[in-house]
């Protein structure tokens, strides 16, 4: 009897030592297929402000016509004249869709006047009265000046070419007149009449050069760029999916042509690259102002990062349960389909591994991810009922549930900066984008085996600079 008692005591000691030194591990929870709902994108109306500089086209127009004019006309009867006219380069200002082109012309002229002329004795026409002559702005006399002004109204044609209608407006204004009168003829006014044809030719040259300015290459490049694939780091691939394009009215500042390209789009983000063929650039539709874009984006959060954050808050925490001690040594967070699992390595009265499962819950006000339904996995429950029933009274799960949270504030801020950086830059063909993410709100969170999918709604603005 005494030997049996010794054997039973020894067996109890050995069994206790075995359980205290061996890691007790129930079967891990089984993963299930996770179905993440497809994104149903709203149509985003995106205003893309564009600036194009027309200066080179006006310089070409200037260079295509002379900057000096000279002409003369000799008559026996009436007014005879000779003039020179030299102009300065354009001074260009703009407002709304109208350009105002001005320059100063320096002129000099000589004129003579015969009141009556006749053919005498077959010797050809001869002036019958003394010829009256005068000049100004010639020789040592400083030239006279007049202000020449044009008004050029800019529009766009259905084929994306610009169209301008350039007219003299108002009529040339003498700044210092040649005060020469021959009867009722004001020589300065007559000079203006002489100058109008070549000045109108200059306006026509402006229209011809502006007419060669096509917005289509810029629109083609913008459309193709918007329709292309954007790699968003480890978040996946963005497809803007433009649907239609329209153009606002113009606004001019100097030679800078400012307008907005309106795009309707259905942007999506996928986790794998699925490039689509680019649709042809459609015709212009009616312009509707927009306030930016609204895009649903699926961003991905790594379970390793979530594990690190949870460990910072849970590791080392302990609980006393019915005379037993439970100490959290390490937590590993991962996905098992529509839920997440926490593999907890613990020590204390026993040493082992248990598994908790939960559905992520997100508070949009505090940006905190928590796990309010955190509970033992079924395999762990079955194991605990047989081996460590004391764990199941809720103290352990409540302790972990209280501390295992994750604040997404930094994730949101970092994602905004990252998206702004990845969507901004040189798109090619001298098109530069500057994207501002105003808000990025988390709409839902979906666990998968590999990543935590964070579905967000982003609102923002796109600015585009185009140098033509």
PAKE-27087 format. One record per residue (C-alpha): residue number from 1; x, y, z. Coordinates in steps of 0.02 Angstrom, whole numbers, plus 32768, in hexadecimal, padded with zeros to 4 digits. Layout:
N
[NUM [X Y Z]]
...
//
This chain:
468
[1 [8000 8000 8000]]
[2 [808B 8075 802F]]
[3 [80E3 8055 7F8A]]
[4 [8042 8075 7F29]]
[5 [802A 811C 7F80]]
[6 [80DD 814B 7F55]]
[7 [80C1 811A 7EA0]]
[8 [8020 8181 7E93]]
[9 [8074 8219 7EE2]]
[10 [8108 820A 7E6C]]
[11 [8094 81F9 7DD6]]
[12 [8034 8294 7E0D]]
[13 [80D6 82F7 7E1E]]
[14 [8112 82BB 7D73]]
[15 [8069 82E3 7D23]]
[16 [806A 8390 7D71]]
[17 [811C 83AE 7D36]]
[18 [80EB 836F 7C89]]
[19 [805A 83E9 7C79]]
[20 [80BF 8479 7CC1]]
[21 [814D 845E 7C46]]
[22 [80EC 842B 7BAA]]
[23 [8094 84A9 7B3B]]
[24 [7FDC 8480 7B3B]]
[25 [7F96 84A5 7A8D]]
[26 [7EE6 8486 7A4B]]
[27 [7ECA 847A 7990]]
[28 [7ED1 8521 7937]]
[29 [7E2C 8567 78F4]]
[30 [7E03 8538 7842]]
[31 [7E08 85BF 77BE]]
[32 [7D6E 85DD 7753]]
[33 [7D5E 8631 76AB]]
[34 [7D4C 86EE 76BC]]
[35 [7CD8 8743 7641]]
[36 [7CFE 87FA 7637]]
[37 [7C6D 885D 75E9]]
[38 [7C96 88AE 7544]]
[39 [7CA8 8969 7543]]
[40 [7C13 89BF 74F4]]
[41 [7C61 8A62 74BF]]
[42 [7BFA 8B01 74B4]]
[43 [7C19 8B6D 741D]]
[44 [7C9B 8BED 744E]]
[45 [7C96 8C94 73F6]]
[46 [7D48 8CD2 73F6]]
[47 [7D78 8D83 73CB]]
[48 [7E28 8D8B 7387]]
[49 [7E63 8E40 737F]]
[50 [7EDA 8E58 72EC]]
[51 [7F4D 8EE7 72BF]]
[52 [7F97 8EF9 7211]]
[53 [8007 8F86 71D9]]
[54 [7FDA 8FD2 7130]]
[55 [806B 904B 712B]]
[56 [80CE 8FEC 70A9]]
[57 [803B 8FEE 7032]]
[58 [802B 90AA 703C]]
[59 [80E6 90BD 7025]]
[60 [80D7 9052 6F88]]
[61 [8048 90BF 6F4B]]
[62 [80B0 915B 6F68]]
[63 [8146 9113 6F0E]]
[64 [80DD 90E0 6E79]]
[65 [80B7 9194 6E46]]
[66 [812C 922A 6E32]]
[67 [814A 92A0 6EC2]]
[68 [816A 932E 6E49]]
[69 [80F8 936F 6DC2]]
[70 [8114 93F0 6D39]]
[71 [80A6 9425 6CAB]]
[72 [808A 94B7 6C37]]
[73 [8009 94F2 6BBA]]
[74 [8022 957D 6B3B]]
[75 [7F8D 95D4 6AEC]]
[76 [7F87 966C 6A7D]]
[77 [7EE5 96A6 6ACB]]
[78 [7EBB 9690 6B80]]
[79 [7F28 9648 6C08]]
[80 [7FD0 95F9 6BEB]]
[81 [802D 95AA 6C7D]]
[82 [80BD 9541 6CB9]]
[83 [80C8 94F6 6D68]]
[84 [812F 9485 6DD5]]
[85 [80EC 9425 6E6A]]
[86 [814B 93B9 6EE9]]
[87 [80F8 9359 6F74]]
[88 [8130 9319 701E]]
[89 [8111 9264 7057]]
[90 [8067 9232 709C]]
[91 [8038 9259 714E]]
[92 [7FBC 91D1 717D]]
[93 [7F39 91D2 7206]]
[94 [7EA5 915F 721F]]
[95 [7DFE 9156 7275]]
[96 [7D7A 90CC 726F]]
[97 [7D88 9085 71BE]]
[98 [7DCC 9123 716D]]
[99 [7E7D 9158 7149]]
[100 [7EAC 920D 7132]]
[101 [7F43 922E 70C5]]
[102 [7F8F 92DB 70BE]]
[103 [8029 9329 7074]]
[104 [8068 93D7 704B]]
[105 [808C 940C 6F9A]]
[106 [8108 9495 6F6C]]
[107 [80E2 94EB 6EC8]]
[108 [811A 9578 6E56]]
[109 [80CC 95B7 6DB7]]
[110 [80DA 9634 6D2B]]
[111 [8043 9671 6CCB]]
[112 [8019 96E6 6C3C]]
[113 [7F75 9724 6BFA]]
[114 [7F3D 9763 6B50]]
[115 [7E91 97B0 6B49]]
[116 [7E7E 97A3 6A8B]]
[117 [7EDA 9743 6A05]]
[118 [7EC5 973F 6948]]
[119 [7F17 96FE 68A9]]
[120 [7F5E 9797 6850]]
[121 [7F93 9797 679B]]
[122 [7FB1 96DA 679A]]
[123 [803C 96E9 6819]]
[124 [7FE5 967D 689A]]
[125 [7F8D 96AD 693A]]
[126 [7FCB 9749 698E]]
[127 [7F95 979B 6A2F]]
[128 [7F3E 983F 6A03]]
[129 [7F58 988D 6AB0]]
[130 [7FEB 9896 6B24]]
[131 [800C 97EE 6B7A]]
[132 [8001 97F3 6C38]]
[133 [8081 9781 6C90]]
[134 [80A4 9754 6D45]]
[135 [80FA 96CE 6DAD]]
[136 [8109 9694 6E62]]
[137 [816F 9611 6EBA]]
[138 [81F7 9616 6E35]]
[139 [82AB 964B 6E39]]
[140 [82DA 96A5 6ED9]]
[141 [8225 96AA 6F11]]
[142 [81FD 9620 6F8E]]
[143 [8181 959C 6F52]]
[144 [80CB 95A3 6F84]]
[145 [8078 9514 6FE1]]
[146 [7FD3 94B9 6FE4]]
[147 [7F8D 942E 7050]]
[148 [7F50 9393 6FF5]]
[149 [7EDB 931E 7053]]
[150 [7E8F 9274 7029]]
[151 [7E09 920E 707E]]
[152 [7E19 9151 7066]]
[153 [7D8B 90E0 70A3]]
[154 [7DC2 902C 70C3]]
[155 [7D52 8F93 70B1]]
[156 [7D6A 8ED9 7092]]
[157 [7D2A 8E75 6FFF]]
[158 [7CE0 8DC4 7008]]
[159 [7D84 8D80 6FC2]]
[160 [7DE3 8DCA 7058]]
[161 [7E35 8E55 6FF3]]
[162 [7E32 8F05 7037]]
[163 [7DDC 8F8C 6FD5]]
[164 [7DF7 9047 6FE7]]
[165 [7DA0 90DB 6F9B]]
[166 [7E19 916E 6F9D]]
[167 [7DE0 921C 6F6C]]
[168 [7E23 92CC 6F7D]]
[169 [7DCD 930F 7016]]
[170 [7DC0 939F 702B]]
[171 [7DFF 93F8 6F8F]]
[172 [7EB6 942F 6F95]]
[173 [7ECB 94C2 700B]]
[174 [7F4B 954A 6FDF]]
[175 [7FB0 9578 7079]]
[176 [7FFD 9611 7023]]
[177 [7FAF 9640 6F7F]]
[178 [7FF6 9687 6EE0]]
[179 [7F94 9729 6EDD]]
[180 [7F89 9734 6E20]]
[181 [7EE7 9765 6DCB]]
[182 [7ECB 9776 6D11]]
[183 [7E1F 97C1 6D05]]
[184 [7DAF 9744 6D5E]]
[185 [7E2F 96B8 6D58]]
[186 [7E83 968C 6DFE]]
[187 [7F24 9638 6DC9]]
[188 [7F33 95D5 6E6C]]
[189 [7E85 958B 6E58]]
[190 [7EAB 9562 6DA3]]
[191 [7F4B 950A 6DDC]]
[192 [7EE3 94A0 6E53]]
[193 [7E77 946D 6DC0]]
[194 [7F13 943E 6D60]]
[195 [7F54 93D5 6DF3]]
[196 [7EB5 9373 6E16]]
[197 [7ECD 92F0 6D8B]]
[198 [7F7B 92B9 6DC4]]
[199 [7F45 92C2 6E7A]]
[200 [7EAF 9254 6E55]]
[201 [7F27 91DD 6DFE]]
[202 [7F88 91D4 6EA0]]
[203 [7EE7 91A8 6EFD]]
[204 [7EC6 911F 6E7E]]
[205 [7F75 90DA 6E9A]]
[206 [7F50 90D1 6F55]]
[207 [7EB1 906D 6F30]]
[208 [7F0F 8FFA 6EBA]]
[209 [7F95 8FD4 6F3B]]
[210 [7F1B 8FBD 6FCC]]
[211 [7EB8 8F48 6F5A]]
[212 [7F4D 8ED4 6F53]]
[213 [7F45 8EBF 7010]]
[214 [7EEF 8E18 702F]]
[215 [7EBF 8DDE 70DC]]
[216 [7EAA 8D2C 709E]]
[217 [7F5D 8CEF 70BC]]
[218 [7F51 8D2C 716F]]
[219 [7EA3 8CDF 7183]]
[220 [7EDF 8C3C 7135]]
[221 [7F71 8C32 71AC]]
[222 [7F06 8C62 7241]]
[223 [7E82 8BE2 7210]]
[224 [7F01 8B57 71F6]]
[225 [7F59 8B82 7299]]
[226 [7EB5 8B84 72F8]]
[227 [7E81 8AE0 72A6]]
[228 [7F25 8A8A 72D0]]
[229 [7F5C 8A23 7363]]
[230 [7FA6 8A73 73FF]]
[231 [800C 8A0A 7477]]
[232 [7FE2 8A3E 7528]]
[233 [8072 89F0 7587]]
[234 [8034 8955 75E1]]
[235 [7F7F 8993 75D9]]
[236 [7F63 8951 752B]]
[237 [7F3B 89A2 7484]]
[238 [7ECE 8A39 7463]]
[239 [7E65 8A49 73C6]]
[240 [7E0F 8AF2 73B3]]
[241 [7D9E 8AB1 7326]]
[242 [7D6F 8B58 72D5]]
[243 [7CC3 8B54 7284]]
[244 [7CAA 8BFD 7232]]
[245 [7D03 8CA3 721C]]
[246 [7CC9 8D57 7213]]
[247 [7D17 8E03 720F]]
[248 [7CEE 8E9F 7272]]
[249 [7CF2 8F50 7230]]
[250 [7D9C 8FA5 7226]]
[251 [7DEA 9024 7297]]
[252 [7E83 9083 7260]]
[253 [7F0C 90D2 72C8]]
[254 [7F89 9122 7255]]
[255 [7FB3 9098 71DA]]
[256 [7F85 900F 7257]]
[257 [7EEA 8FB2 721D]]
[258 [7E8E 8F6A 72B4]]
[259 [7E00 8EEE 72A9]]
[260 [7DBF 8E51 72FB]]
[261 [7DB3 8DA4 72B1]]
[262 [7D1E 8D49 72F8]]
[263 [7D2E 8C8D 7305]]
[264 [7CA9 8C14 733E]]
[265 [7CFD 8B77 737C]]
[266 [7CE1 8AD5 73DD]]
[267 [7D89 8AB8 7432]]
[268 [7DAE 8A0D 747C]]
[269 [7E3E 89BB 74D8]]
[270 [7E6D 8905 74C0]]
[271 [7EED 889C 751A]]
[272 [7F31 8854 7477]]
[273 [7F62 88A7 73D5]]
[274 [7ED5 889B 7357]]
[275 [7EFB 891D 72D0]]
[276 [7E6C 8946 725C]]
[277 [7E73 8986 71A8]]
[278 [7E62 8A43 71A3]]
[279 [7DBF 8A83 7159]]
[280 [7DD0 8B06 70CF]]
[281 [7DC2 8BBA 7106]]
[282 [7D09 8BE7 70F8]]
[283 [7CC2 8C89 70B7]]
[284 [7CA7 8D1B 712B]]
[285 [7C09 8D16 7192]]
[286 [7BAF 8DA1 71EF]]
[287 [7C15 8DE5 727E]]
[288 [7BD7 8DCD 7330]]
[289 [7C42 8E18 73BC]]
[290 [7C80 8D9C 743D]]
[291 [7CCF 8DA8 74E8]]
[292 [7D54 8D23 74D4]]
[293 [7D4E 8C67 74DF]]
[294 [7CFF 8BE1 754C]]
[295 [7D5C 8B3D 7540]]
[296 [7D48 8A9B 759F]]
[297 [7DF4 8A51 75BD]]
[298 [7E22 89AA 760A]]
[299 [7EC1 89C4 766E]]
[300 [7F1E 8931 76B9]]
[301 [7F61 8924 7769]]
[302 [7FE3 88A1 7792]]
[303 [7FBA 8827 7820]]
[304 [806F 8834 7859]]
[305 [8053 88EC 7881]]
[306 [7FAF 88C7 78D8]]
[307 [8007 883E 793B]]
[308 [808F 88B8 7972]]
[309 [8011 8939 79AE]]
[310 [7FA6 88BB 7A0C]]
[311 [8041 886F 7A5E]]
[312 [8075 891A 7A9D]]
[313 [7FD1 8924 7AFA]]
[314 [7FB4 8870 7B30]]
[315 [805D 881B 7B4B]]
[316 [8086 8805 7C03]]
[317 [7FD3 881C 7C3C]]
[318 [7F9D 879E 7CC0]]
[319 [7EFD 8764 7D12]]
[320 [7ED3 86FA 7DAB]]
[321 [7E48 867F 7D89]]
[322 [7E08 860C 7E14]]
[323 [7EB5 8602 7E64]]
[324 [7F0C 85ED 7DBD]]
[325 [7F7F 866A 7D69]]
[326 [7F75 8693 7CAE]]
[327 [8000 86FE 7C61]]
[328 [7FFF 8737 7BAB]]
[329 [80AB 871A 7B60]]
[330 [8087 873E 7AA9]]
[331 [7FF5 875C 7A33]]
[332 [7FF0 8737 7979]]
[333 [7F61 8782 7914]]
[334 [7F2C 8737 786E]]
[335 [7E93 871D 7801]]
[336 [7E25 8684 77F4]]
[337 [7DA6 86BE 7775]]
[338 [7D22 8738 77B1]]
[339 [7D6E 873D 785F]]
[340 [7E19 8759 78AA]]
[341 [7E70 86DF 791F]]
[342 [7EE6 8703 79AF]]
[343 [7F65 867E 79D8]]
[344 [7F96 86A0 7A8E]]
[345 [8030 8650 7AD8]]
[346 [801D 8653 7B95]]
[347 [8074 861E 7C36]]
[348 [8049 861B 7CEE]]
[349 [7FF7 8587 7D40]]
[350 [8005 8530 7C99]]
[351 [8063 855A 7BFA]]
[352 [8014 8547 7B51]]
[353 [7FB8 8592 7ABF]]
[354 [7F01 85C1 7AAE]]
[355 [7E9D 860C 7A1F]]
[356 [7E1F 8699 7A26]]
[357 [7DB4 86D0 7992]]
[358 [7D56 8772 7972]]
[359 [7D01 87E0 78F1]]
[360 [7D5A 8888 78DA]]
[361 [7CF2 8920 790B]]
[362 [7D22 89D0 78D7]]
[363 [7CEE 8A73 792B]]
[364 [7CF4 8AFF 78A8]]
[365 [7CF8 8B87 792D]]
[366 [7D8E 8B48 798F]]
[367 [7DDC 8AE8 78FC]]
[368 [7DF3 8A54 7973]]
[369 [7DE8 899F 793B]]
[370 [7DAD 892B 79C7]]
[371 [7D6D 887A 79DC]]
[372 [7CCF 8881 7A4A]]
[373 [7C99 87CC 7A26]]
[374 [7D47 8784 7A4E]]
[375 [7D30 86D2 7A8D]]
[376 [7D87 862B 7A98]]
[377 [7D8C 85CB 79F6]]
[378 [7D23 852B 79F8]]
[379 [7DBC 84BA 79F7]]
[380 [7E05 851A 7A8A]]
[381 [7D60 850D 7AEA]]
[382 [7D5B 8451 7AD2]]
[383 [7E10 8442 7B08]]
[384 [7DF7 84B3 7BA1]]
[385 [7D5F 8451 7BDD]]
[386 [7DCD 83B8 7BE6]]
[387 [7E70 8407 7C20]]
[388 [7E5C 84B5 7C6B]]
[389 [7DA5 84DC 7C89]]
[390 [7DD4 856E 7CF9]]
[391 [7E04 85D5 7C5E]]
[392 [7D51 85DD 7C1E]]
[393 [7D01 8653 7C9D]]
[394 [7D20 86F0 7C32]]
[395 [7DAA 8744 7C95]]
[396 [7E30 871B 7C14]]
[397 [7DC9 874F 7B7C]]
[398 [7D92 87F0 7BD1]]
[399 [7E46 881D 7BFA]]
[400 [7E7F 8803 7B46]]
[401 [7DE4 8854 7AFC]]
[402 [7E00 88F2 7B62]]
[403 [7EB2 890A 7B28]]
[404 [7EB8 88BE 7A79]]
[405 [7E88 895A 7A17]]
[406 [7ED4 89B1 7982]]
[407 [7EC6 8A6C 795E]]
[408 [7EC1 8A8D 78A3]]
[409 [7EE5 8B49 78B2]]
[410 [7F9B 8B37 787C]]
[411 [7F69 8ABC 77F5]]
[412 [7EED 8B39 77AE]]
[413 [7F69 8BCA 77B5]]
[414 [7FF5 8B62 7767]]
[415 [7F7F 8B20 76DF]]
[416 [7F49 8BD0 76B0]]
[417 [7FFE 8C07 769D]]
[418 [802D 8B69 763E]]
[419 [7F99 8B75 75C6]]
[420 [7FBA 8C2E 75A6]]
[421 [806F 8C07 757E]]
[422 [8049 8B71 750E]]
[423 [7FBF 8BCB 74AD]]
[424 [8022 8C6C 7496]]
[425 [80AF 8C86 741B]]
[426 [80DA 8C88 7363]]
[427 [805C 8C29 72FB]]
[428 [80BD 8C45 725A]]
[429 [80A6 8CBF 71CA]]
[430 [80CA 8D50 7240]]
[431 [8031 8D29 72A9]]
[432 [8050 8D37 7364]]
[433 [7FCF 8D05 73E7]]
[434 [7FBF 8D41 7499]]
[435 [7F43 8CD9 74FF]]
[436 [7F02 8D0E 75A9]]
[437 [7EA6 8C8E 7614]]
[438 [7E31 8CF4 7681]]
[439 [7DDF 8C65 76DF]]
[440 [7DFC 8BAB 76EB]]
[441 [7D72 8B55 774E]]
[442 [7D72 8A9B 7777]]
[443 [7CCC 8A4F 7740]]
[444 [7CE9 8997 7769]]
[445 [7D70 891B 779A]]
[446 [7D7B 886C 7751]]
[447 [7DF4 87E7 7793]]
[448 [7E43 8771 7716]]
[449 [7EC7 86EC 772E]]
[450 [7F54 875C 76EE]]
[451 [7F23 880E 7717]]
[452 [7EA5 887A 776E]]
[453 [7E43 88D5 76E6]]
[454 [7E16 8985 771B]]
[455 [7D90 89CD 76A9]]
[456 [7D9B 8A8B 76A6]]
[457 [7D3E 8B1A 7654]]
[458 [7DB5 8BA2 761A]]
[459 [7D84 8C51 75E7]]
[460 [7DFB 8CCE 759E]]
[461 [7E32 8D40 7512]]
[462 [7E9F 8D2B 7478]]
[463 [7F01 8DBC 742F]]
[464 [7F55 8DA9 7387]]
[465 [7FDB 8E17 733C]]
[466 [7FF0 8E0D 7280]]
[467 [8081 8E64 722A]]
[468 [8062 8E6E 716F]]
//
